[in-house]
């Protein structure tokens, strides 16, 4: 299950970054859906970072 989630996250992140780069090169505004997906991926990354940091600190303390 983790493999599927990691693959999906990677494909979405690649799509968002390549689309944003293409839009920037063409000097077009980003569609709202692209921005929302980017914010969701950013939030997921920050949340995962916070959870893993908490697990590491908990492991070090016990």
N, CA and C atoms as a LAMMPS dump frame, in Angstrom:
ITEM: TIMESTEP
0
ITEM: NUMBER OF ATOMS
186
ITEM: BOX BOUNDS ff ff ff
-5.0000000000000000e+02 5.0000000000000000e+02
-5.0000000000000000e+02 5.0000000000000000e+02
-5.0000000000000000e+02 5.0000000000000000e+02
ITEM: ATOMS id mol type element x y z
1 1 1 N 0.824 -1.193 0
2 1 2 C 0 0 0
3 1 3 C 0.87 1.259 0
4 2 1 N 1.971 1.235 0.748
5 2 2 C 2.884 2.375 0.78
6 2 3 C 3.465 2.623 -0.612
7 3 1 N 3.757 1.558 -1.337
8 3 2 C 4.335 1.704 -2.667
9 3 3 C 3.379 2.442 -3.595
10 4 1 N 2.092 2.104 -3.52
11 4 2 C 1.101 2.764 -4.362
12 4 3 C 0.986 4.241 -4.001
13 5 1 N 0.99 4.549 -2.717
14 5 2 C 0.9 5.944 -2.279
15 5 3 C 2.13 6.733 -2.726
16 6 1 N 3.31 6.143 -2.603
17 6 2 C 4.537 6.826 -3.014
18 6 3 C 4.562 7.044 -4.525
19 7 1 N 4.114 6.064 -5.284
20 7 2 C 4.063 6.201 -6.732
21 7 3 C 3.077 7.293 -7.142
22 8 1 N 1.905 7.301 -6.522
23 8 2 C 0.895 8.313 -6.827
24 8 3 C 1.403 9.702 -6.478
25 9 1 N 2.013 9.849 -5.311
26 9 2 C 2.576 11.137 -4.896
27 9 3 C 3.638 11.595 -5.89
28 10 1 N 4.521 10.695 -6.301
29 10 2 C 5.586 11.038 -7.235
30 10 3 C 5.053 11.462 -8.59
31 11 1 N 4.044 10.767 -9.089
32 11 2 C 3.463 11.118 -10.382
33 11 3 C 2.782 12.481 -10.3
34 12 1 N 2.016 12.715 -9.234
35 12 2 C 1.349 14.008 -9.07
36 12 3 C 2.357 15.146 -8.928
37 13 1 N 3.387 14.935 -8.136
38 13 2 C 4.404 15.975 -7.951
39 13 3 C 5.111 16.273 -9.275
40 14 1 N 5.429 15.254 -10.029
41 14 2 C 6.08 15.447 -11.326
42 14 3 C 5.172 16.207 -12.28
43 15 1 N 3.887 15.858 -12.301
44 15 2 C 2.939 16.541 -13.168
45 15 3 C 2.799 18.011 -12.791
46 16 1 N 2.661 18.292 -11.495
47 16 2 C 2.489 19.676 -11.038
48 16 3 C 3.729 20.508 -11.361
49 17 1 N 4.907 19.976 -11.068
50 17 2 C 6.134 20.74 -11.316
51 17 3 C 6.395 20.962 -12.804
52 18 1 N 6.141 19.954 -13.628
53 18 2 C 6.362 20.142 -15.063
54 18 3 C 5.329 21.096 -15.658
55 19 1 N 4.09 21.022 -15.199
56 19 2 C 3.057 21.943 -15.694
57 19 3 C 3.354 23.377 -15.268
58 20 1 N 3.786 23.548 -14.034
59 20 2 C 4.121 24.892 -13.56
60 20 3 C 5.308 25.46 -14.341
61 21 1 N 6.288 24.651 -14.62
62 21 2 C 7.435 25.107 -15.404
63 21 3 C 7.05 25.472 -16.828
64 22 1 N 6.179 24.663 -17.417
65 22 2 C 5.718 24.953 -18.775
66 22 3 C 4.899 26.241 -18.811
67 23 1 N 4.038 26.427 -17.81
68 23 2 C 3.242 27.66 -17.75
69 23 3 C 4.128 28.885 -17.53
70 24 1 N 5.145 28.732 -16.692
71 24 2 C 6.046 29.855 -16.438
72 24 3 C 6.819 30.221 -17.7
73 25 1 N 7.269 29.213 -18.458
74 25 2 C 8.016 29.483 -19.686
75 25 3 C 7.13 30.156 -20.739
76 26 1 N 5.854 29.779 -20.769
77 26 2 C 4.924 30.372 -21.733
78 26 3 C 4.294 31.658 -21.2
79 27 1 N 4.649 32.03 -19.978
80 27 2 C 4.124 33.239 -19.323
81 27 3 C 2.595 33.23 -19.259
82 28 1 N 2.063 32.052 -18.893
83 28 2 C 0.622 31.899 -18.712
84 28 3 C 0.342 31.745 -17.228
85 29 1 N -0.836 32.14 -16.768
86 29 2 C -1.185 31.921 -15.361
87 29 3 C -1.467 30.442 -15.107
88 30 1 N -1.196 30.014 -13.891
89 30 2 C -1.464 28.625 -13.525
90 30 3 C -2.958 28.437 -13.288
91 31 1 N -3.52 27.317 -13.752
92 31 2 C -4.931 27.047 -13.464
93 31 3 C -5.132 26.84 -11.956
94 32 1 N -6.305 27.198 -11.444
95 32 2 C -6.556 27.039 -10.008
96 32 3 C -6.404 25.597 -9.525
97 33 1 N -6.806 24.628 -10.336
98 33 2 C -6.697 23.224 -9.929
99 33 3 C -5.236 22.837 -9.726
100 34 1 N -4.377 23.32 -10.597
101 34 2 C -2.945 23.021 -10.473
102 34 3 C -2.389 23.601 -9.178
103 35 1 N -2.785 24.835 -8.85
104 35 2 C -2.334 25.45 -7.601
105 35 3 C -2.852 24.683 -6.39
106 36 1 N -4.104 24.261 -6.417
107 36 2 C -4.671 23.533 -5.282
108 36 3 C -3.978 22.189 -5.076
109 37 1 N -3.722 21.483 -6.161
110 37 2 C -3.015 20.201 -6.042
111 37 3 C -1.607 20.426 -5.498
112 38 1 N -0.961 21.488 -5.949
113 38 2 C 0.373 21.819 -5.435
114 38 3 C 0.35 22.106 -3.949
115 39 1 N -0.666 22.851 -3.484
116 39 2 C -0.782 23.138 -2.053
117 39 3 C -1.066 21.869 -1.251
118 40 1 N -1.875 20.98 -1.791
119 40 2 C -2.158 19.711 -1.097
120 40 3 C -0.887 18.881 -0.981
121 41 1 N -0.118 18.805 -2.06
122 41 2 C 1.137 18.042 -2.012
123 41 3 C 2.133 18.669 -1.035
124 42 1 N 2.171 19.995 -0.995
125 42 2 C 3.051 20.687 -0.055
126 42 3 C 2.623 20.396 1.389
127 43 1 N 1.331 20.433 1.64
128 43 2 C 0.823 20.117 2.978
129 43 3 C 1.099 18.68 3.371
130 44 1 N 0.949 17.77 2.417
131 44 2 C 1.245 16.361 2.71
132 44 3 C 2.716 16.18 3.038
133 45 1 N 3.588 16.874 2.322
134 45 2 C 5.026 16.787 2.6
135 45 3 C 5.344 17.329 3.986
136 46 1 N 4.768 18.472 4.326
137 46 2 C 5.013 19.066 5.644
138 46 3 C 4.449 18.182 6.751
139 47 1 N 3.267 17.631 6.543
140 47 2 C 2.679 16.738 7.539
141 47 3 C 3.499 15.477 7.744
142 48 1 N 3.958 14.898 6.652
143 48 2 C 4.792 13.698 6.748
144 48 3 C 6.097 14.011 7.463
145 49 1 N 6.673 15.159 7.167
146 49 2 C 7.91 15.585 7.836
147 49 3 C 7.678 15.726 9.341
148 50 1 N 6.57 16.358 9.727
149 50 2 C 6.278 16.547 11.151
150 50 3 C 6.055 15.216 11.851
151 51 1 N 5.329 14.311 11.215
152 51 2 C 5.059 13.007 11.817
153 51 3 C 6.355 12.215 11.977
154 52 1 N 7.174 12.187 10.937
155 52 2 C 8.423 11.426 11.018
156 52 3 C 9.398 12.034 12.021
157 53 1 N 9.402 13.365 12.132
158 53 2 C 10.245 14.015 13.142
159 53 3 C 9.772 13.637 14.546
160 54 1 N 8.458 13.631 14.749
161 54 2 C 7.91 13.223 16.046
162 54 3 C 8.251 11.784 16.38
163 55 1 N 8.17 10.904 15.409
164 55 2 C 8.518 9.5 15.635
165 55 3 C 10.002 9.369 15.99
166 56 1 N 10.855 10.108 15.282
167 56 2 C 12.298 10.031 15.566
168 56 3 C 12.615 10.557 16.954
169 57 1 N 12.004 11.676 17.343
170 57 2 C 12.255 12.23 18.672
171 57 3 C 11.729 11.287 19.75
172 58 1 N 10.564 10.711 19.513
173 58 2 C 10.004 9.756 20.459
174 58 3 C 10.915 8.532 20.61
175 59 1 N 11.474 8.099 19.497
176 59 2 C 12.378 6.944 19.552
177 59 3 C 13.663 7.274 20.316
178 60 1 N 14.174 8.497 20.14
179 60 2 C 15.387 8.886 20.835
180 60 3 C 15.182 9.03 22.339
181 61 1 N 13.993 9.453 22.735
182 61 2 C 13.713 9.693 24.15
183 61 3 C 13.406 8.396 24.908
184 62 1 N 13.02 7.355 24.218
185 62 2 C 12.655 6.115 24.922
186 62 3 C 13.648 5.057 24.663
